[in-house]
Amino acid sequence: MCRNSVWTEQVCNTCSAEANGALTCESARVGDPCTAEGREQCMVPAGDRMMVCRSGFWTTKPCSACTPTGAETVACGAPRAGDPCSSGARAQCDTADSDRKLVCNSGKWMAQVCNSCAVRNGSVECGPARAGDACASEGKAQCDPIHLNQMLVCRERLWATMVCNACSVAGSAINCMAARKGDPCLPSQKDRRQCNPDKSDVAEGLLVCRLPVTGGLGVWQPEACNECKECSVKTGLIY
């Protein structure tokens, strides 16, 4: 092809001339021979793959939203969930949703929950989970980073909150201090009882989760209990 008064080479698979003198070229196919090592072109008709000349033959690899940038190079857009990916591809943040990351699984990008997804030092990092976020490991728990008296537990694929006074992590275990008089309790803990860790007398030996009439969080309130014993707890109630 004549460019700037100089004949230059351009790949043209199955080159043919029209009656008006125009040239037409078929698109390269995987396995076709090629001469320019490293040359790239978008794969037609698939717009999510690119062709690369390797060792004298055209090979293919994933390239989301492939766009030509020159005679020999192409640019790839950000991948989307469902796009093809190469085995071993690094996870990356989903540009369509800042709370998701894309992981290469069985040759396709799969979206996963990743709060406040960010790339640091070449690796994807996720922010802490929040109540209502999706989760995968049933029963897994972690301390709530915002509410120090709550923990998050994976229940039916969603993070749910539970009261965990002074929540702390010890290795792979979550530790909770016993509730104390005036601490908050959840609606799901209505009328639940526990021994008062600060009092053993009859007047305030027991703590009971009492909810307000208007709804919302309740409060652990003391009640009389003589010689309260935790071993008498059955299904959350003390007898």
C-alpha positions in Angstrom: 0.0 0.0 0.0 1.3 3.5 -1.0 1.7 5.7 2.1 3.4 9.0 2.0 4.9 8.1 -1.4 6.4 4.9 -0.1 5.1 1.3 -0.6 4.4 -0.2 2.9 3.4 -3.7 3.8 0.0 -4.5 5.2 -1.5 -8.0 6.0 -4.2 -8.9 3.5 -5.5 -12.4 3.7 -6.8 -13.7 0.4 -6.2 -10.4 -1.4 -8.4 -9.8 -4.5 -9.0 -6.9 -6.9 -12.4 -5.5 -7.7 -13.4 -4.4 -11.3 -12.9 -0.7 -10.2 -9.3 -1.5 -9.1 -10.1 -1.5 -5.4 -8.5 -4.3 -3.3 -10.4 -6.4 -0.8 -8.9 -8.6 2.0 -10.5 -11.3 4.0 -10.0 -11.2 7.7 -7.2 -13.4 9.2 -8.3 -16.7 10.8 -6.7 -18.6 13.6 -4.0 -20.8 12.1 -3.5 -18.7 9.0 0.2 -17.9 8.2 1.5 -14.5 9.0 4.9 -12.7 8.5 5.1 -9.9 11.0 5.9 -11.3 14.4 3.8 -9.6 17.1 1.4 -7.9 14.7 -2.1 -7.5 16.2 -5.6 -7.2 14.7 -9.1 -7.5 16.1 -10.8 -10.8 15.4 -13.8 -10.6 13.1 -16.7 -11.0 13.8 -16.0 -11.5 17.6 -15.3 -8.1 19.1 -14.0 -9.6 22.4 -10.8 -11.3 21.0 -7.7 -10.2 19.2 -5.4 -11.9 16.7 -1.6 -11.9 17.3 1.1 -13.2 14.9 3.2 -15.7 16.8 5.9 -17.9 15.2 4.5 -17.4 11.7 0.8 -18.1 12.5 -2.2 -16.1 13.7 -3.2 -17.0 17.3 -6.0 -15.5 19.4 -6.4 -14.2 22.9 -9.1 -12.3 24.8 -9.4 -8.6 24.2 -12.7 -7.0 25.4 -14.0 -4.3 23.1 -11.1 -4.7 20.7 -10.3 -1.5 18.7 -7.6 -1.0 16.1 -5.1 1.7 17.0 -2.9 1.4 13.9 -1.9 -0.9 11.1 -0.3 -3.3 13.5 -1.7 -2.7 16.9 -5.0 -2.8 18.8 -6.3 -1.6 22.1 -8.5 -3.6 24.5 -11.2 -2.1 26.6 -12.0 -3.1 30.2 -13.4 -6.6 30.5 -17.0 -7.2 31.5 -18.6 -10.1 33.3 -19.1 -12.9 30.8 -16.2 -11.9 28.5 -13.6 -14.5 27.8 -10.4 -14.6 29.7 -7.1 -16.5 29.6 -6.3 -19.1 32.2 -4.2 -17.5 35.0 -5.4 -13.9 34.3 -5.2 -11.7 37.4 -8.4 -10.5 39.0 -9.3 -6.9 38.4 -11.9 -4.4 39.5 -15.1 -4.2 37.5 -15.3 -0.8 35.8 -19.1 -1.1 35.7 -19.4 -1.5 39.5 -16.9 -0.2 42.0 -18.2 -2.8 44.6 -17.3 -5.8 42.3 -14.2 -7.5 41.0 -13.8 -9.8 38.0 -12.2 -13.2 38.4 -11.2 -15.5 35.6 -13.2 -18.7 36.0 -13.4 -21.5 33.4 -12.4 -19.1 30.6 -14.8 -16.3 31.4 -14.7 -13.3 33.7 -17.0 -13.8 36.7 -18.2 -11.0 38.9 -17.7 -11.2 42.7 -18.6 -8.8 45.5 -15.6 -6.6 46.4 -16.5 -3.5 48.4 -14.7 -0.4 47.3 -12.5 -2.4 44.9 -9.1 -0.9 44.4 -5.8 -2.0 42.8 -2.7 -1.6 45.0 0.8 -2.8 44.1 -0.7 -4.7 41.2 -3.2 -6.7 43.3 -7.0 -6.2 43.8 -8.0 -5.3 47.3 -11.5 -5.2 48.7 -12.9 -3.0 51.5 -14.7 -4.5 54.5 -18.0 -6.3 54.1 -21.2 -4.5 55.0 -24.5 -5.8 56.2 -26.6 -7.0 53.3 -23.6 -7.6 51.0 -23.4 -11.0 49.3 -21.1 -13.7 50.8 -20.1 -17.2 49.9 -19.0 -19.1 53.0 -22.0 -20.0 55.1 -21.3 -19.4 58.8 -18.2 -17.3 58.3 -17.9 -14.4 60.7 -16.0 -11.1 61.0 -16.1 -8.1 63.1 -18.1 -5.2 61.8 -15.5 -2.4 61.0 -18.1 0.3 61.6 -20.0 -0.9 64.6 -17.6 -2.2 67.3 -20.4 -4.0 69.2 -21.5 -6.0 66.1 -20.2 -8.9 64.1 -21.2 -9.9 60.6 -22.2 -13.5 59.9 -22.8 -15.1 56.5 -26.3 -16.4 56.5 -28.1 -17.6 53.3 -25.4 -15.9 51.1 -25.8 -12.5 52.8 -23.9 -10.8 55.6 -26.1 -10.4 58.6 -25.4 -8.5 61.8 -25.3 -9.9 65.3 -24.5 -8.3 68.6 -20.9 -9.0 69.6 -19.7 -6.7 72.4 -16.1 -5.5 72.0 -15.7 -7.7 68.9 -12.1 -8.8 68.4 -10.2 -11.3 66.2 -7.9 -13.9 67.6 -6.3 -15.9 64.7 -9.3 -17.3 62.8 -11.7 -16.9 65.7 -14.1 -14.1 66.6 -14.3 -13.1 70.3 -17.2 -11.3 71.9 -17.4 -9.9 75.4 -20.6 -10.7 77.3 -23.3 -8.0 77.0 -23.5 -5.5 79.8 -26.3 -3.4 81.2 -27.2 -0.7 78.7 -25.5 -2.4 75.7 -27.6 -2.5 72.4 -29.3 -5.7 71.3 -30.9 -6.6 68.0 -34.6 -7.2 67.3 -33.8 -10.8 66.6 -32.7 -11.1 70.2 -36.0 -9.9 71.7 -36.5 -11.4 75.2 -33.2 -13.2 75.0 -31.5 -13.6 78.4 -28.0 -13.9 79.8 -26.4 -13.7 83.1 -25.1 -10.2 84.1 -21.3 -10.4 84.1 -21.1 -7.4 86.5 -23.7 -8.4 89.0 -24.4 -11.6 90.9 -27.0 -10.2 93.3 -30.7 -10.9 93.2 -31.7 -7.5 92.0 -29.7 -7.4 88.7 -28.4 -10.9 88.2 -30.0 -11.3 84.8 -29.9 -9.2 81.6 -32.9 -9.3 79.2 -33.0 -7.8 75.6 -36.0 -5.4 75.7 -37.1 -3.7 72.5 -38.7 -0.2 72.3 -42.4 -0.1 71.1 -41.3 2.1 68.2 -39.0 -0.7 66.9 -35.3 -0.7 66.2 -32.4 -1.7 68.4 -33.2 -2.7 72.0 -31.2 -2.5 75.2 -30.0 -5.1 77.7 -31.9 -4.4 80.9 -31.3 -6.0 84.3 -33.8 -8.2 86.1 -33.8 -10.0 89.4 -32.2 -13.5 89.3 -30.8 -15.4 92.2 -27.5 -17.3 91.5 -27.8 -17.0 87.6 -25.9 -19.8 85.8 -25.1 -19.7 82.1 -25.3 -23.5 82.0 -29.1 -23.2 82.3 -29.3 -21.4 78.9 -31.5 -23.3 76.5 -32.3 -21.9 73.0 -31.3 -18.4 74.2 -33.5 -18.4 77.3 -32.4 -18.8 80.9 -34.6 -20.9 83.3 
